[in-house]
Amino acid sequence: MQLIAHDEQAIDDCWNRIGVHGDKQCPLLVRHVHCRNCEVYADAATRLLDRYALLQDEAFEAPAPPEVVAGRSLLLFRLGEEWLALATACLSEISPLQPVHSLPHQRSRVLQGVANVRGALVPCLSLVDLLGVPAEAGAERSGRAMPRMLILAAEGGPVVVPVDEIDGIHRLDLTGLDNGRDAAHFTTAVLRWRGRSVRVLDEQQLMSAVKRSLS
């Protein structure tokens, strides 16, 4: 909870200063009428909720009855039309989408450029190209389908990868799912989750491929 409190302090709560709970001098109020309709407010809420989700997952690591701790802690996310799962141990953070700045003389399709993460430039890789996921067909999505950036704890430093949507962190039992193993596409299993087919990524192979993409 200390991390959540720290984030609250770091966020500029403009809605309490110049918004509906302050002096109402914010120029964006003319367009949004209320702070809850503003993208600044939504971005602040998303940051706190994303961090809270990761902290909640860490809390599940405490000793508990076998039926609670069974399975693996996985983040479920979407790339294009495909749903994938990645072990939360590979994650440092989930953040809102950031601009990606291309690099001069850039030849790799996987390395998109660099993104600014809290003042530091971090390499940005395309999981779509790395995993060979088909491009999204432009299907209409609900308003909750918001792109995010996953910050991976790669060897040598963090790496950013954009994703199209995040379902959440779940603890899933992968016992008996070896039939989905596909080394060529970094897949260790395929499972059914809430009516979806989800590819479970092999984190060791994926992180090795990430390292090669940066060399």
C-alpha contacts under 8 A as a table, 3 or more apart, distances in Angstrom:
res1	aa1	res2	aa2	distance
1	M	4	I	5.11
1	M	5	A	6.30
1	M	55	L	7.61
2	Q	5	A	5.05
2	Q	6	H	6.10
3	L	6	H	4.97
3	L	7	D	6.20
4	I	7	D	5.08
4	I	8	E	6.30
4	I	48	L	6.63
4	I	51	R	7.01
4	I	52	Y	6.71
5	A	8	E	5.08
5	A	9	Q	6.45
6	H	9	Q	5.17
6	H	10	A	6.30
7	D	10	A	4.95
7	D	11	I	6.17
7	D	48	L	6.90
8	E	11	I	5.38
8	E	48	L	7.55
9	Q	12	D	7.65
11	I	44	A	6.78
13	D	16	N	5.73
13	D	17	R	6.96
14	C	17	R	4.94
14	C	18	I	5.68
14	C	19	G	6.17
15	W	18	I	5.76
15	W	19	G	3.91
15	W	20	V	6.06
15	W	21	H	5.94
15	W	22	G	6.52
15	W	35	C	6.16
15	W	41	Y	7.52
16	N	19	G	5.80
16	N	20	V	7.04
16	N	21	H	4.70
16	N	22	G	4.73
17	R	21	H	6.88
17	R	22	G	4.38
17	R	23	D	6.40
17	R	24	K	7.88
18	I	21	H	7.36
18	I	22	G	4.77
18	I	23	D	4.95
18	I	24	K	4.88
18	I	25	Q	5.08
18	I	26	C	5.10
19	G	22	G	5.08
19	G	23	D	6.43
19	G	24	K	4.58
19	G	25	Q	6.64
19	G	26	C	5.71
19	G	29	L	7.19
19	G	34	H	7.81
19	G	35	C	6.32
20	V	23	D	7.18
20	V	24	K	5.33
20	V	34	H	6.50
20	V	35	C	6.47
21	H	24	K	7.26
24	K	29	L	7.49
25	Q	29	L	7.85
26	C	29	L	5.71
27	P	30	V	6.20
28	L	31	R	5.51
28	L	32	H	6.19
28	L	33	V	7.96
28	L	38	C	7.67
29	L	32	H	4.99
29	L	33	V	4.83
29	L	34	H	6.23
29	L	35	C	7.01
30	V	33	V	5.71
32	H	35	C	6.78
32	H	37	N	5.59
32	H	38	C	5.92
33	V	37	N	7.46
34	H	37	N	5.74
34	H	38	C	7.23
35	C	38	C	5.17
35	C	41	Y	6.33
36	R	41	Y	6.07
36	R	42	A	7.04
37	N	41	Y	7.48
37	N	42	A	7.58
38	C	41	Y	5.43
38	C	42	A	6.40
39	E	42	A	4.91
39	E	43	D	5.92
40	V	43	D	5.17
40	V	44	A	6.33
41	Y	44	A	5.26
41	Y	45	A	6.32
42	A	45	A	5.14
42	A	46	T	6.11
43	D	46	T	5.09
43	D	47	R	6.27
43	D	96	P	7.23
44	A	47	R	5.29
44	A	48	L	6.51
45	A	48	L	5.31
45	A	49	L	6.17
46	T	49	L	5.10
46	T	50	D	5.96
46	T	96	P	7.52
47	R	50	D	5.31
47	R	51	R	6.28
47	R	94	I	7.93
47	R	95	S	6.44
47	R	96	P	7.04
48	L	51	R	5.30
48	L	52	Y	6.03
49	L	52	Y	4.95
49	L	53	A	6.15
50	D	53	A	5.19
50	D	54	L	6.65
50	D	94	I	6.04
50	D	95	S	7.30
51	R	54	L	5.28
51	R	55	L	6.30
51	R	93	E	7.11
51	R	94	I	7.00
52	Y	55	L	5.04
52	Y	56	Q	5.99
53	A	56	Q	5.13
53	A	57	D	6.29
53	A	168	G	7.57
53	A	169	I	7.07
54	L	57	D	5.10
54	L	58	E	6.45
54	L	93	E	7.67
54	L	169	I	7.58
55	L	58	E	5.09
55	L	59	A	6.40
56	Q	59	A	5.11
56	Q	60	F	6.78
57	D	60	F	5.31
57	D	61	E	7.26
57	D	73	S	7.48
57	D	169	I	7.03
58	E	61	E	5.44
58	E	62	A	7.90
59	A	62	A	5.99
60	F	63	P	7.95
60	F	69	V	7.21
61	E	69	V	7.40
63	P	69	V	7.80
64	A	68	V	6.26
64	A	69	V	6.33
65	P	68	V	5.57
65	P	69	V	6.73
66	P	69	V	5.39
66	P	70	A	5.81
67	E	70	A	5.56
69	V	171	R	7.81
70	A	171	R	7.52
70	A	172	L	7.57
70	A	173	D	6.54
71	G	171	R	5.56
71	G	172	L	4.68
71	G	173	D	3.91
71	G	174	L	6.51
72	R	87	A	7.32
72	R	170	H	7.94
72	R	171	R	5.07
72	R	172	L	5.29
72	R	173	D	6.23
72	R	174	L	7.38
73	S	87	A	5.94
73	S	88	T	5.98
73	S	169	I	6.83
73	S	170	H	5.73
73	S	171	R	4.36
73	S	172	L	6.60
74	L	85	A	5.80
74	L	86	L	5.28
74	L	87	A	4.48
74	L	88	T	5.37
74	L	169	I	5.56
74	L	170	H	5.40
74	L	171	R	6.06
74	L	172	L	7.11
75	L	85	A	5.39
75	L	86	L	5.30
75	L	87	A	6.26
75	L	88	T	5.88
75	L	166	I	7.80
75	L	167	D	7.57
75	L	168	G	5.75
75	L	169	I	4.40
75	L	170	H	6.41
76	L	83	W	6.94
76	L	84	L	5.73
76	L	85	A	4.46
76	L	86	L	6.74
76	L	166	I	6.15
76	L	167	D	5.35
76	L	168	G	5.67
76	L	169	I	6.30
76	L	170	H	7.45
77	F	83	W	5.71
77	F	84	L	5.50
77	F	85	A	6.34
77	F	163	V	6.98
77	F	164	D	7.49
77	F	165	E	5.59
77	F	166	I	4.25
77	F	167	D	5.58
77	F	168	G	7.34
78	R	81	E	6.84
78	R	82	E	5.63
78	R	83	W	4.40
78	R	84	L	6.07
78	R	163	V	6.31
78	R	164	D	5.54
78	R	165	E	5.05
78	R	166	I	6.31
78	R	167	D	7.86
79	L	82	E	5.36
79	L	83	W	6.39
79	L	84	L	7.53
79	L	127	L	7.95
79	L	128	V	6.73
79	L	133	V	7.11
79	L	136	E	7.60
79	L	163	V	5.64
79	L	164	D	5.41
79	L	165	E	7.27
80	G	128	V	7.94
80	G	133	V	7.19
80	G	134	P	6.62
80	G	135	A	5.39
80	G	136	E	3.91
80	G	137	A	7.34
80	G	164	D	6.70
81	E	134	P	7.50
81	E	135	A	7.57
81	E	136	E	5.58
81	E	137	A	7.40
82	E	133	V	7.22
82	E	198	V	7.46
83	W	196	R	7.44
83	W	197	S	6.81
83	W	198	V	4.97
83	W	199	R	6.48
84	L	198	V	5.10
84	L	199	R	4.66
84	L	200	V	5.79
84	L	201	L	6.88
85	A	198	V	6.63
85	A	199	R	6.08
85	A	200	V	4.62
85	A	201	L	5.94
86	L	90	C	7.48
86	L	200	V	6.24
86	L	201	L	5.49
86	L	202	D	7.60
86	L	203	E	6.72
87	A	90	C	5.89
87	A	91	L	7.65
87	A	201	L	7.88
87	A	203	E	6.72
88	T	91	L	5.21
88	T	169	I	7.76
89	A	92	S	7.98
90	C	152	L	5.69
90	C	153	A	5.50
90	C	154	A	7.52
90	C	203	E	7.14
91	L	94	I	7.76
91	L	150	L	7.04
91	L	151	I	6.04
91	L	152	L	4.66
91	L	153	A	5.59
92	S	150	L	7.89
92	S	151	I	5.52
92	S	152	L	5.56
92	S	153	A	5.42
92	S	158	P	7.69
93	E	150	L	6.27
93	E	151	I	5.17
93	E	152	L	7.30
94	I	148	R	6.96
94	I	149	M	5.89
94	I	150	L	4.86
94	I	151	I	6.10
95	S	148	R	5.98
95	S	149	M	5.22
95	S	150	L	6.50
95	S	151	I	7.48
96	P	147	P	7.32
96	P	148	R	4.94
96	P	149	M	5.93
97	L	147	P	6.26
97	L	148	R	4.92
97	L	149	M	5.44
97	L	162	P	7.12
98	Q	115	A	6.53
98	Q	116	N	7.23
98	Q	149	M	7.54
99	P	115	A	6.23
99	P	116	N	7.72
100	V	112	Q	7.26
100	V	113	G	6.03
100	V	114	V	5.54
100	V	115	A	4.82
100	V	116	N	7.86
100	V	124	C	7.16
101	H	112	Q	7.80
101	H	113	G	5.30
101	H	114	V	5.30
101	H	115	A	6.26
102	S	106	Q	7.40
102	S	112	Q	6.19
102	S	113	G	4.22
102	S	114	V	6.55
103	L	106	Q	5.46
103	L	112	Q	7.89
103	L	113	G	5.33
103	L	114	V	7.41
106	Q	111	L	7.90
106	Q	113	G	7.94
108	S	111	L	5.41
108	S	112	Q	7.57
109	R	112	Q	6.59
109	R	126	S	7.51
109	R	129	D	6.75
110	V	125	L	5.34
110	V	126	S	4.90
110	V	127	L	7.22
110	V	129	D	5.59
110	V	130	L	5.89
110	V	213	S	6.90
111	L	123	P	7.30
111	L	124	C	6.09
111	L	125	L	4.57
111	L	126	S	6.37
111	L	213	S	6.87
111	L	214	L	7.41
112	Q	123	P	7.81
112	Q	124	C	5.55
112	Q	125	L	5.44
112	Q	126	S	6.35
113	G	123	P	5.97
113	G	124	C	5.37
113	G	125	L	7.34
114	V	121	L	5.84
114	V	122	V	5.25
114	V	123	P	4.43
114	V	124	C	5.09
115	A	121	L	5.48
115	A	122	V	5.32
115	A	123	P	6.46
115	A	124	C	6.24
115	A	160	V	7.47
116	N	119	G	5.71
116	N	120	A	5.45
116	N	121	L	4.72
116	N	122	V	6.28
117	V	120	A	5.19
117	V	121	L	6.25
117	V	122	V	6.54
122	V	158	P	6.59
122	V	159	V	5.91
122	V	160	V	6.58
123	P	158	P	7.71
123	P	159	V	5.32
123	P	160	V	6.11
124	C	159	V	6.05
124	C	160	V	4.61
124	C	161	V	5.64
124	C	162	P	7.83
125	L	159	V	7.27
125	L	160	V	6.29
125	L	161	V	5.21
125	L	162	P	7.70
125	L	210	V	7.89
126	S	129	D	5.53
126	S	130	L	6.24
126	S	161	V	6.04
126	S	162	P	6.94
127	L	130	L	4.77
127	L	131	L	5.66
127	L	132	G	7.83
127	L	133	V	7.83
127	L	161	V	6.44
127	L	162	P	7.51
127	L	163	V	7.95
128	V	131	L	5.53
128	V	132	G	5.65
128	V	133	V	4.89
128	V	134	P	7.20
128	V	135	A	7.41
129	D	132	G	5.02
129	D	133	V	6.68
130	L	209	A	7.87
131	L	185	H	5.74
131	L	186	F	7.13
132	G	185	H	7.24
136	E	139	A	7.37
141	R	144	R	7.96
141	R	145	A	6.22
142	S	145	A	5.67
143	G	146	M	7.18
145	A	164	D	7.23
145	A	165	E	5.25
145	A	166	I	7.51
146	M	164	D	6.56
146	M	165	E	5.46
146	M	166	I	7.65
147	P	162	P	7.17
147	P	163	V	5.70
147	P	164	D	4.24
147	P	165	E	5.06
147	P	166	I	7.62
148	R	162	P	5.86
148	R	163	V	5.47
148	R	164	D	6.43
148	R	165	E	6.54
148	R	166	I	7.31
149	M	160	V	6.29
149	M	161	V	5.53
149	M	162	P	4.30
149	M	163	V	5.95
150	L	160	V	5.67
150	L	161	V	5.26
150	L	162	P	6.22
150	L	163	V	7.20
151	I	158	P	6.20
151	I	159	V	5.56
151	I	160	V	4.54
151	I	161	V	6.52
152	L	158	P	5.52
152	L	159	V	5.15
152	L	160	V	6.21
152	L	161	V	7.59
153	A	157	G	6.58
153	A	158	P	5.00
153	A	159	V	6.80
154	A	157	G	5.52
154	A	158	P	5.35
154	A	159	V	6.23
154	A	207	M	6.45
154	A	210	V	7.54
154	A	211	K	7.26
155	E	158	P	7.64
155	E	207	M	7.98
155	E	211	K	7.02
163	V	166	I	7.53
174	L	177	L	5.69
174	L	189	A	7.53
174	L	191	L	7.77
175	T	178	D	7.92
176	G	179	N	7.87
177	L	180	G	6.32
177	L	189	A	5.45
177	L	190	V	6.61
177	L	191	L	7.08
178	D	181	R	5.62
178	D	188	T	6.85
178	D	189	A	5.56
179	N	189	A	6.55
179	N	190	V	7.52
180	G	187	T	6.96
180	G	188	T	6.15
180	G	189	A	4.04
180	G	190	V	4.76
180	G	199	R	7.88
181	R	187	T	5.37
181	R	188	T	4.23
181	R	189	A	5.01
181	R	190	V	7.58
182	D	185	H	5.68
182	D	186	F	6.21
182	D	187	T	4.87
182	D	188	T	6.23
182	D	189	A	7.79
183	A	186	F	4.95
183	A	187	T	5.96
183	A	188	T	7.31
183	A	205	Q	7.97
184	A	187	T	7.64
186	F	201	L	5.57
186	F	202	D	5.33
186	F	203	E	7.85
186	F	205	Q	6.00
186	F	206	L	6.08
187	T	190	V	7.63
187	T	199	R	6.24
187	T	200	V	5.71
187	T	201	L	4.57
187	T	202	D	5.43
188	T	199	R	7.67
188	T	200	V	5.74
188	T	201	L	5.71
188	T	202	D	5.17
189	A	199	R	6.12
189	A	200	V	5.16
189	A	201	L	7.36
190	V	197	S	6.80
190	V	198	V	5.58
190	V	199	R	4.61
190	V	200	V	5.85
191	L	197	S	5.86
191	L	198	V	5.29
191	L	199	R	6.65
191	L	200	V	7.48
192	R	195	G	6.23
192	R	196	R	5.48
192	R	197	S	4.82
192	R	198	V	6.11
193	W	196	R	5.10
193	W	197	S	6.48
193	W	198	V	6.76
201	L	206	L	7.25
202	D	205	Q	5.56
202	D	206	L	6.09
203	E	206	L	4.96
203	E	207	M	5.91
204	Q	207	M	5.32
204	Q	208	S	6.14
205	Q	208	S	5.12
205	Q	209	A	6.21
206	L	209	A	5.09
206	L	210	V	6.19
207	M	210	V	4.88
207	M	211	K	6.21
208	S	211	K	5.10
208	S	212	R	6.31
209	A	212	R	5.03
209	A	213	S	6.16
210	V	213	S	5.12
210	V	214	L	6.62
211	K	214	L	5.37
211	K	215	S	6.56
212	R	215	S	5.22
